[in-house]
Amino acid sequence: MEKLKLTGTGNKERRSYFILSKEQRFFSLFPIFLMNCGFKNIGIYEDYQEGTDIATFKDTIEHMQNEDYDIDIVYTSDKIILIVRTDADNREKLLSAIKKIADSEEIQ
């Protein structure tokens, strides 16, 4: 499985961010990330996989949340930024989930 390129990361207290390449495969990979973070209702991303052009997502934000993770997905003209708020206890699970969809030496 080809993964997205991770070009930047950071975290402070409860907030982590991940900057990803903006590629069409995001719509098929992101549900994997969500399921690994314990999300049950990922239907909107399954709908995106069929016929939705990621290039049409510019300067928009989507939000989703479950009992452990509060996530903002920011689409710019050339990248996707995931902003994730969670407790420190969930950090390893979060990093494991991002590693399943993104390649980079920056994930620590």
N, C-alpha and C positions, 0 to 999 in steps of 0.2 A: 504494500500500500504506500503510495506516494503521500508524503506529509506536507504541511504548510511550512514555510520558512519563518522562523521566529527571529525577529530582528532587534528586539529589545525587551527587557524585563525590569521589574523593580518592585519593591514592597516597603511599606511603612505601616507598622502597627497592624491593623486588621485589613488593610487594603493592599492588594497586589495588582500589577498590571502586566499585560503581555501584548506586544505589538507583533502582529502577524502580516504576512504578505496577503494581499487581496486577490484571491484566486477563486474561481468557480467551485473548486473542490471543497471550499469552506463549508458549503451547505451539506455536503455528505459527511464531512469529518466532525463538524460541531455537535451533531447528535451523540457521537461517541463520547465526546468530552462531557456533555450534559449527563449522560447515563452514568458515567464514572463518578460524577459529583452527586449522584442520587436523585436526579430529576426524573420524574415519572411521565410528565406531560410534555413531550417534545414535538408534538404534531406539526407546529408551524414550520419547523425545519425540515420535516419530511415533505411538506407541501412545497417548500422552496426548491427541492431537488429536481422537480419536474418543470422545466421550462422557465424558471426565473433567472434572469440575467443579473449577476452580482454587480455589474457595472452600473445598474440603475440605482443602487444603494449608495448615495453620496450624502455626506453631511447629515446622517440620520443616526438616531440612537434607539436601540431596543433594550428592554429591561426584563429580567426574569429573576425569580427568587424562589427558594425553597427554605426548609427549616435551617439549613447549614450555610447556604451560599446566596449572596445578593450580587447579581451580575449585570453590568451594563455592557452592551456590545455597541461600539462606536464605529461606524463606517465612514471613512474619508474617501477622497478620490483615489487613493493608491494604497491604503492599508486598512487593517481592522485592528481596533484596540479593545481588548477585553479588560474590564476593570472588575475585580472580584473582591468582595468584602466577606471575610470569614474569620472565625476564631483561629488562633495559633494552632490549636489541636487538629485542625483540618488542613493545615498547610501541606503536609506530606501527601495527602490524598489529592489535593489540588495540583501539586507539581507532577504527580504520577499521571493524572488525567491530561494535563497539557502535553506531557511527553508522548502520549499516545497519538496526538494529532499534529505535533510540530517538531521539527528538527532544529537543534541549535546547541552550541556549546555553552550558551548563556543560562540555561536552566540549571539552577542550583537550589 
